[in-house]
């Protein structure tokens, strides 16, 4: 203890930061050991809904929706318009659901979550580790949707750094929300309520299928309160618009939401009683 006090404040901070990062990665690694043997099922689990939407709306109904009629921008067809939204939708759904059910399984069935709470680890590190596992789940599925988008459109902007950054931020937001919901619910039926009243409405109202700029002012307020909206419009711009027209505000908004959820999640871990 004396030698630790003698360390300069900068070195002490670096030492604490290294411990924090190591603890976060340790929690993540525990989930990754279970996740790595299920890579294909996880990658495919969130692919079905986007594929159905792409077939029904993009290739089916989309033939009757012409550019500049309900959608703005220089798009050749409606399929081109919704593909970035499908990436946002898949990353949201799997990041949230996978994280929520993982924590619920540990809390409500295997009863191993108490051991995690007893570990001498910073609550924020617990949250970061669980959230990172959710991000990886979301990236697995959204990666498969990006592959489909590449095959259908041939647009390599789906793998540019700005596009991928937005996907990671979107995964972080909804994996964080999944951690908080997983810590809060008392049964799997409660998870269904959160999914029905938050995730499903956001799937259709989060600018995945339409341009929010065409909505009446009252509806715009609702749509722009949803984090998925900023992911959808940002991904669409990164895939199809020049850099000068990119909505740069989408990145700090998603980042602020992710940070706010991290503090909320750390608080939940610090006060969790199972």
Secondary structure, 3 states (H helix, E strand, C coil): CHHHHHCCHHHHHHHHHHHHHHHHHHHHHHHHHHHHHHHHHHHHHCHHHHHHHHHHHHHHHHHHCCCCCCCCCCCCCHHHHHHHHHHHHHHHHHHHHHHHHHHHHHHHHCCCHHHHHHCCCCHHHHHHHHHHHHHHHHHHHHHHHHHHHHHHHCCHHHHCHHHHHHHHHHHHHHHHHHHHHHHHCCCHHHHHHHHHHHHHHHHHHCCCCCCHHHCCHHHHHHHCCCHHHHHHHHHHHHHHCCHHHCCCHHHHHHHHHHHHHHHHHHHHHHCCCC
